[in-house]
Amino acid sequence: MLIELAAFEEIFGPFRLFRFLSFRSVGGAVTAFVIGLVIAPFIIARLRKLKAAQVFRDHATVGKLADLHSGKVGTPTMGGLIIFFSTTVSVLLWTRWNTFIMVALLVYAGLTLIGFLDDFLKITRKKSGGLSGRYKLLGQLILTGLALAILLLSETTAPFIQQIWIPFHKDPILLALPVLPLFVFFFLVLAGSSNAINLTDGVDGLAIGCTITVALSYGLIAYASGHAVFASHLLLPFLPGSGELAVFCAILCAASLAFLWHNAHPAAVFMGDTGSLALGGVIGAIAFMLLQPFTLIIIGGVFVAEALSVILQVGSFKARRKRIFRMAPIHHHFELLGWAETQVVIRFWILSLICSIAGLATLKLR
């Protein structure tokens, strides 16, 4: 919306700044952060008034972990609404509307709704089980189909969206993946990323801190992919218009920082599935649109480790009736080993930063 002011640069010269991605990224980030800080106290107060508290599993179910997290009882959830509102308003203000932004907002809004319904059912039923897994998957399937249809029908994205790229390779390994396999692949990226961040959201500040480093990394990739010179230098596919996703990612980072202000230990609010499902899904969608979904395995290494720990734990118990970890996801394993919650969070943040740097390095190593 604000980019339209650039048309009036002859009247007021500084309006030309709205043409630049860097200026709009900073402006959007500042706007999102301020909005987040302003609305957070009101949303948190409202959630407390509605008694929208996080439902925790009892000692009989999770043992010592229930004792470690006993001080969190009564903390409101659905704090993902803070990130959603501040991100959406800022994106509408600071980005140039195109296919990339349309798909990102569609996925983000759709998964926020699914996560909200999940949290709402947990609260009303007073149980840790919310929306059925099949309904979550159905919602993700529908969003995948809608997003892919838009990408395939758009003149902007249709020429390249069926290409498949992998790290360390300077050319696409597939130029035109058929639509049905492409749909399955997109769904796996979106749902996998969404559920991985959801699994990571277990201690104060962990998931949102790692999300910030991943979103920042993809913001840099988006900026390079949308710039002909940088894309050529890094041997990235040049994707006209994808630079708007750099603005989106900058805004998402700032909105997440505003949420982290209140989610840092001891948390005043949890993001809930309202936040974690949506953040994971939109990052997966962005990675897919930038033709860098496999790079997400490296950049989002912490999320991958969290998801793998659950898969390995369940598989081992079913096959051998033995557990590999004291508890999965793996951050709970370290809590039960005696790590303080803040130690778990900060050490995982460090690992997330290292993974992001490693993932960005693959752009040059081709």
C-alpha positions in Angstrom: 0.0 0.0 0.0 2.6 2.5 1.0 4.7 1.7 -2.1 2.1 3.8 -4.0 3.6 6.9 -2.4 6.7 6.4 -4.7 4.5 7.7 -7.6 4.5 11.1 -5.9 8.3 11.5 -5.6 8.2 14.6 -7.8 6.1 16.3 -5.2 8.2 15.0 -2.2 11.5 13.5 -3.2 11.9 11.1 -0.2 8.8 9.2 -1.4 11.2 7.5 -3.8 12.5 5.4 -0.9 9.4 3.3 -1.0 10.7 1.8 -4.2 13.6 0.1 -2.3 13.2 -3.3 -0.7 15.7 -2.4 1.9 13.8 0.7 3.1 10.5 -1.2 3.1 12.0 -4.1 4.9 13.2 -1.8 7.7 10.0 0.2 7.7 7.8 -2.9 7.8 9.9 -4.5 10.6 9.7 -1.4 12.8 5.9 -1.2 12.2 5.4 -4.9 13.0 7.5 -4.6 16.2 5.7 -1.5 17.4 2.3 -3.0 16.7 3.3 -6.2 18.4 4.4 -4.4 21.5 1.3 -2.3 21.6 -1.3 -5.0 21.1 0.4 -7.7 23.1 -0.7 -6.5 26.6 -4.3 -6.1 25.5 -4.4 -9.6 23.9 -2.7 -11.2 26.9 -5.1 -9.5 29.3 -8.1 -10.6 27.1 -6.9 -14.2 27.0 -6.5 -14.2 30.8 -10.0 -12.8 31.2 -11.3 -15.6 28.9 -9.3 -18.1 31.0 -7.6 -19.3 27.8 -4.9 -21.1 29.7 -2.5 -23.7 28.2 -3.6 -27.2 29.1 -0.7 -29.3 30.5 -0.3 -33.0 30.8 -0.3 -34.3 34.4 2.3 -36.1 36.4 0.8 -39.5 35.6 1.4 -38.8 31.9 4.7 -37.1 31.7 6.2 -37.7 35.1 9.0 -35.3 36.2 8.3 -32.9 33.3 5.0 -32.0 34.9 6.9 -30.9 38.0 9.4 -28.9 36.0 6.6 -27.1 34.2 4.3 -26.7 37.2 4.9 -23.0 37.4 3.5 -22.5 33.9 0.0 -23.6 34.8 -2.5 -20.8 34.2 -0.4 -19.1 31.5 -2.6 -18.1 28.5 -2.1 -19.5 25.1 -3.1 -18.4 21.6 -0.4 -15.7 21.7 0.2 -16.5 18.0 -2.5 -13.9 17.4 0.0 -11.2 18.4 2.3 -12.3 15.6 -0.5 -12.7 13.1 -2.1 -9.3 13.5 1.2 -7.4 13.6 2.6 -9.3 10.6 -0.6 -9.1 8.5 -1.1 -5.3 9.0 2.6 -4.6 8.3 2.7 -6.8 5.2 -0.4 -5.1 3.8 1.2 -1.7 4.4 4.7 -2.3 3.2 4.8 -4.9 0.5 3.9 -4.7 -3.2 1.0 -7.1 -3.7 2.0 -9.9 -6.0 1.6 -13.7 -6.2 4.4 -14.4 -3.7 2.7 -12.2 -1.0 -0.8 -13.5 -1.8 0.3 -17.2 -1.3 2.3 -16.4 1.8 -0.6 -14.6 3.4 -3.1 -17.3 2.3 -1.1 -20.0 3.9 -0.3 -18.0 7.0 -4.0 -17.0 7.6 -5.3 -20.5 6.9 -2.9 -22.2 9.3 -3.5 -19.6 11.9 -7.2 -20.4 11.7 -6.5 -24.2 12.0 -4.2 -23.6 14.9 -6.8 -21.3 16.6 -9.5 -24.0 16.4 -7.0 -26.5 17.8 -6.2 -24.3 20.8 -9.9 -23.4 21.3 -10.9 -27.0 21.5 -8.1 -27.8 24.0 -9.2 -24.9 26.2 -12.9 -25.7 26.1 -12.4 -29.4 26.6 -9.7 -28.9 29.2 -7.6 -31.6 27.5 -4.2 -31.5 25.7 -5.9 -33.1 22.6 -7.5 -30.5 20.4 -8.5 -30.6 16.7 -8.2 -34.1 15.3 -5.1 -34.8 13.3 -7.1 -35.8 10.3 -8.8 -32.4 10.2 -5.4 -30.6 10.5 -4.1 -32.6 7.6 -7.3 -31.9 5.6 -6.8 -28.2 6.2 -3.2 -28.4 5.2 -4.2 -30.3 2.0 -6.7 -27.7 1.1 -4.3 -24.8 1.6 -1.6 -26.7 -0.4 -4.1 -27.1 -3.3 -5.2 -23.5 -3.2 -1.6 -22.1 -3.0 -0.3 -24.4 -5.7 -3.2 -23.5 -8.0 -2.4 -19.8 -7.6 1.3 -20.4 -8.3 0.6 -22.5 -11.4 -2.0 -20.0 -12.8 0.1 -16.9 -12.2 2.2 -15.5 -15.1 4.8 -14.5 -12.5 5.4 -17.9 -11.0 4.2 -20.5 -13.5 7.4 -20.4 -15.6 9.6 -21.8 -12.8 7.5 -23.1 -9.9 7.7 -26.7 -11.2 11.5 -26.7 -11.0 13.3 -28.7 -8.3 16.6 -27.4 -6.9 18.9 -29.0 -4.3 21.8 -27.6 -2.3 25.3 -27.8 -3.8 24.0 -28.0 -7.4 24.0 -25.0 -9.7 21.2 -26.2 -12.0 17.7 -27.5 -11.3 17.6 -31.3 -11.1 14.1 -31.2 -12.6 12.8 -28.5 -14.9 9.1 -29.5 -14.8 7.9 -31.8 -12.1 4.4 -33.0 -13.0 1.5 -31.4 -11.1 0.5 -34.3 -8.9 4.0 -35.1 -7.6 4.5 -31.4 -7.2 1.4 -31.2 -5.1 2.6 -34.0 -2.9 6.0 -32.5 -2.6 4.6 -29.0 -1.7 2.3 -30.6 0.9 5.2 -32.5 2.5 7.2 -29.3 2.7 4.3 -27.2 4.1 3.0 -29.8 6.5 6.4 -31.0 7.6 7.6 -27.5 8.4 4.4 -26.7 10.1 4.4 -29.8 12.4 8.2 -29.5 13.1 7.9 -26.0 14.5 4.8 -27.1 16.4 6.8 -29.9 18.0 9.6 -27.4 18.9 7.2 -25.2 20.8 7.6 -26.7 24.2 9.6 -24.3 26.4 9.6 -20.5 26.7 11.1 -18.8 23.7 12.5 -21.9 22.0 10.4 -22.1 18.9 10.0 -18.4 18.3 13.8 -17.8 18.7 14.6 -20.5 16.1 11.9 -19.2 13.8 13.5 -15.8 13.8 16.9 -17.1 12.5 15.2 -19.3 9.9 12.9 -16.4 8.6 15.9 -14.0 8.5 17.8 -16.5 6.4 15.0 -16.9 3.9 14.6 -13.1 3.8 18.2 -12.9 2.6 17.6 -15.7 0.1 14.5 -13.9 -1.1 16.4 -10.6 -1.6 19.1 -12.3 -3.6 16.6 -14.3 -5.7 14.7 -11.2 -6.6 17.9 -9.3 -7.6 19.3 -10.2 -11.0 22.9 -9.4 -10.2 23.0 -11.2 -6.8 21.1 -14.2 -8.2 23.6 -14.6 -11.0 26.5 -14.2 -8.7 25.2 -16.9 -6.3 24.0 -19.1 -9.1 20.4 -18.8 -7.8 17.4 -18.9 -10.0 16.3 -15.3 -10.7 12.7 -15.0 -9.6 11.3 -11.5 -10.5 9.0 -10.2 -7.7 10.3 -12.6 -5.0 12.1 -9.8 -3.3 8.8 -8.9 -1.7 9.2 -12.0 0.4 12.3 -10.4 1.9 10.0 -7.6 3.2 7.6 -10.3 4.4 10.4 -12.2 6.3 11.7 -9.0 7.9 8.2 -8.2 9.1 7.8 -11.8 10.4 11.1 -11.5 12.3 10.1 -8.2 13.9 6.7 -9.5 14.9 8.3 -12.6 16.4 10.7 -10.4 18.4 7.7 -8.5 19.8 6.1 -11.8 20.8 9.4 -13.0 22.3 9.4 -9.9 24.5 6.5 -11.5 26.3 7.3 -15.1 25.7 10.9 -15.0 27.2 11.2 -17.1 30.4 9.1 -16.9 32.4 6.6 -16.6 29.6 3.6 -14.3 30.0 1.9 -16.0 27.1 2.4 -19.0 24.8 2.0 -18.9 21.1 0.0 -22.2 21.0 -0.8 -24.0 17.7 -2.3 -20.6 16.6 1.3 -19.5 16.2 3.5 -22.6 15.7 1.5 -24.3 13.0 1.1 -21.0 11.0 4.8 -20.0 11.3 6.0 -23.4 10.2 3.6 -23.5 7.3 4.4 -20.0 6.0 8.2 -20.7 6.2 7.7 -23.9 4.3 5.6 -22.1 1.7 8.3 -19.4 1.3 11.0 -22.0 1.0 9.0 -23.7 -1.7 8.3 -20.5 -3.7 12.0 -19.6 -3.6 12.8 -23.0 -4.9 14.9 -23.7 -1.8 12.8 -26.3 0.1 15.7 -28.8 0.6 17.8 -26.0 2.0 15.3 -25.7 4.7 16.5 -29.1 6.0 19.8 -27.4 6.8 18.6 -23.9 7.8 15.9 -25.4 10.0 18.2 -28.0 11.4 16.8 -27.6 15.0 13.2 -28.2 13.8 14.4 -31.2 11.8 16.1 -32.6 14.9 13.0 -32.1 17.0 10.8 -33.9 14.5 13.3 -36.7 14.0 13.5 -37.3 17.7 9.8 -37.9 17.9 9.8 -40.2 14.9 12.8 -42.2 16.3 11.3 -42.3 19.7 7.9 -43.6 18.5 9.5 -46.0 16.0 11.9 -47.5 18.6 9.2 -48.0 21.2 6.9 -49.7 18.7 9.7 -51.9 17.4 11.7 -52.7 20.5 9.5 -51.4 23.4 12.5 -49.3 24.3 12.9 -45.5 24.2 16.0 -43.7 22.8 15.4 -40.5 24.7 14.1 -39.8 28.1 11.3 -37.9 26.4 10.6 -36.5 22.9 10.7 -33.9 21.4 14.4 -33.8 22.2 14.4 -30.5 24.1 12.5 -32.3 26.9 15.2 -35.0 27.0 17.7 -32.3 27.9 15.4 -30.8 30.5 15.2 -34.2 32.1 19.0 -34.6 32.0 19.1 -31.5 34.3 19.6 -28.6 31.9 17.8 -25.5 33.0 15.1 -24.3 30.7 17.0 -21.2 29.8 20.1 -23.3 29.0 18.0 -25.5 26.6 16.6 -22.4 24.8 19.8 -20.5 24.4 21.9 -23.5 23.3 19.2 -24.4 20.8 19.2 -20.8 19.6 23.0 -21.1 19.0 22.5 -24.3 17.1 19.8 -22.7 15.0 22.1 -19.8 14.2 24.8 -22.2 13.1 22.4 -24.1 11.0 21.2 -20.9 9.3 24.8 -19.9 8.5 25.5 -23.4 7.1 22.4 -23.3 5.0 23.3 -19.8 3.6 26.8 -21.1 2.9 25.4 -23.7 0.6 24.2 -21.0 -1.8 27.8 -20.3 -2.7 29.1 -23.8 -2.6 27.7 -25.1 -5.9 
